[in-house]
Amino acid sequence: MVSSLLAMNEPMSALQTDQSPEPSKKSGNRRELFSTLGIILAALIIAPLLATFVFQTYEVDGPSMETTLQNKDRLIVTKTSRTWSKITRKPYVPKRYEVVVFNHKDSYGLTSAQEKQLIKRVIGLPGDRVVVKKGVVTIYNKSHPDGYAVDREGPEAGVIKDTEGNIDQTVGSNEIFLMGDNRANSLDSRAFGTVRVEHVVGKLAVRIYPFDNAQRF
C-alpha cells in the first residue's frame, strides 16, 4: 500500500514525463528476423557437427543384413565411441556381434577405387583366428583354444544356418573381421579381408523406420 500511495501522490507532470514511448513495429520485426536468422545459422553449424561426431541417420541399401535389417530401413548410428578414440588417440575396437558402419574402398571392376560405406556385423576381433569350413564359422582364441561356433551363440543364433566360403585367417592388431547376416548375399571380409578399426564410422544404435518395427540394438 505504501508504494501505491506514493505513486498516487506524484504530480501529474512527473507521471507524464516517466512514460516511455512504445517500441515501433519495425524494430520488433527486425528483432524477430535476427532471432530467426540466428536459429537457422546455429542449426546449420550444429547439424554437421552432430553428424560428424555424435550420430548420423542412414538408410539400408540392399539385402546383406537380412533378416536383422531390411532394405530401406532407417537407422541411427552413434559415433561417440569413435570420436572419443580420436580424442584419446586410442584405437576404437567394437565388440563382437555389434553391427557397425565402416568405410570401404574397392575398384568394383573400375580403374580407380571408389569408397563406399557398408554395414556389417563384427565376427572376429584382434587376435582371433576365423575359420569358415563346411558352412560353419569357428573362432579360435585364448579363451576358446578349441574353437567355438560363433553363429550358434550370438544374437542371430539359430537364424544363420550356413556360411559359404573356405576361410582360415588370423585377425591382426587393430583389425576386425566382418560379415553380413545374409551370408549367401553379402560382400564382406570373406571377400575383401579384415578391416582396420580406424575405418569404422560408428555402431548401430536404433532402427527408427519402419515405425512398427523400431528397435534398439
Helices and strands as residue ranges (DSSP letters): H 2-9, H 12-18, H 25-53, E 55-59, E 74-78, H 80-88, E 99-106, E 114-124, E 129-133, E 136-140, E 148-149, G 150-152, E 167-170, E 175-179, G 183-185, H 189-192, E 195-196, G 197-199, E 200-209, G 211-213, E 215-216
